[in-house]
Amino acid sequence: MSGKEIFVDRYRQLGWEFENVQPRQAIRINVTNTKGKNLEERLQIAGVQLEKIPFLETGYWVRNSKVSIGATAEYLLGLYSIQEAAAQIPATLFTRLKGNTVLDACAAPGGKTVQLADLMGNTGVLVALDVKKRRLVALSNHLERCHVNNAIVYNLDVRQVSRLKLGFHRILLDVPCSGNFVCGKGWFRRRTIADVRRNAKQQKEILAEAAKCLLDDGEIVYSTCSLEPEENEVNMDWAAKHLNLKIQEIDCYGQKGLTEVFGSRLDVSIERCRRIWPGETQGFFVCKLKKVMGK
Amino acid sequence: MMKKIARFAFQLGAKIALNVNFVVEKAGRYFLLSEALKKVAGKDFYYAGTYFGKVKNGKFFPSFNLLSMLAKVEANKIVVEKKAAWLFICGRDVFRNGILEVRGSRKKGSHTLVINEFGECLGFGKIVGKLDEAVKKNGVAIRNISDIGDFLRREI
C-alpha cells in the first residue's frame, strides 16, 4: 500500500470515509480592538463578504473578497486575524482567563496567542513560548499589529518551561503534530507512520512538563491538527492515567473522541474529547484537562 | 532612552508620561511592561508588554503601538480621506486634497500622525507642503515616514 492508502485505510477503520476537502478561509474578530466599531460593515464596504461561523462567537468564513484579506487597513490595524475555523476553538474552551497567568506553549506564529490575549482582555500575564527563534519574529509582529500588551515571549522549548519557575492557571498546548492533508499539499507523500509515532512521543513529553507547571485546579487545553489517534485520543488516555489530570466535558463543534482505536480500548472519559474530521473545517482534535486538586 | 521617546513625542507635539521603572530595554528594543509582567519577566525574554520601538545607529524608530498611544493624546494629526488613507498604507505620501482636517502644527518640517476617518492611526510623516486651506495647488503635503503597511513589507 502507498502512503495515502495506508492513512485512508486507517481513517476507514476509525469510521471515516476519506473525502477531498478544500480549506475555507476564516477570520476572527479581535473584540478588544473593535469595541464600538462596526467591522463587518467596514469589510463589506471594502468588498469582503463574510458568513458567520455558527459554532464560533467571533469567527467568520470569508465567502468572497475583492481584496486580499491579509492586506486590508482593518487587518493591519489588528481589528481581525486570519485564523482557520477549527483552530479558533481551543482558546475558547478555557474558563475565567481574565487576570490569570496563562501559558501558550507552542505559540508561533501567534494566532492563538492573540486570541488568548483578546479573551483575557489584555489583563494578567500571557507567557508565549516557541522553540524556533526565527518564528518569534512573526509572533512579535502579530502581537504588535494586534496591540497585545499582556504577553511575554521566550525562545524556549516547552519541555524546559520549569526553568521559568512560574505556575500557570491555564495552559494551551497546541502541540507540534503531523498535520493533516487539508492544510498541507502533498501531505500523504511526505508523512509516514514513523512520523506519527515520533510526534506522539514528543507530545507526551510536552504534556508531562506542562502538567508540572499547572497550578491546582488549573486547566490544560490540548489540540492538534492531526487525524492520527496516537497523537490525540491515545495521548489523552495516557495523560489521564499518568499525569494527575482529568478529562473535562467540553461543549464545542466536533464528534466525540474515539474510545476504541485499532483494537485497543481507551478510557470512557476520552469520549469527552472532540475529534473533527475534515469537512466544514480542516481536521482537528481538542481536549480539555483539569489538574486533580491536592495530589 | 526615555529622552529619545520623549523627544520623538515632542516632535509630534505630544507629551508622554512613562514610569521609567516599567520601561525595559532588550537588544536595542524598548518595551513598556505592566506591573504583573514586571513581576514575572525573566532577563532573557524576546518580546514583552507594549513594544515601543528600537534604536538603530543612534536613531529611534517608533513602533505602531507607540504611535497609537500618541494618537490618543493631544498631538499633531492630519485626518485623511479613504483613498489617501489607502495610498498612505501603501507607502505613498499624502497630497493636499486628501486631507480632511489638520490638528496641531501646520508648520513645514513638523512631524504629524496620519489618522483615518475612523480616528485610527496609520503611521506618521513630515509636513513638506503648505497645509493652508487657501492653497489650491494639489502637491505633496505629508511625506510618508512610516505606515502600518510595514507589517506586510516586513514579512517579505
Interface residues (C-beta under 8 A of the other chain):
Chain A: K37 R42 G70 A71 A73 L76 L77 T101 T123 G124 V125 V127 K133 L136 V137 A138 L139 S140 N141 L143 E144 R145 H147 N149 N150 A151 I152 V153 Y154 N155 L164 L166
Chain B: L32 S34 A36 L37 V40 A41 G42 D44 F45 Y46 Y47 A48 G49 T50 Y51 S63 F64 N65 S68 A85 W86 I89 N116 F118 E120 L122 I148 G149 F151 L152 R154 E155
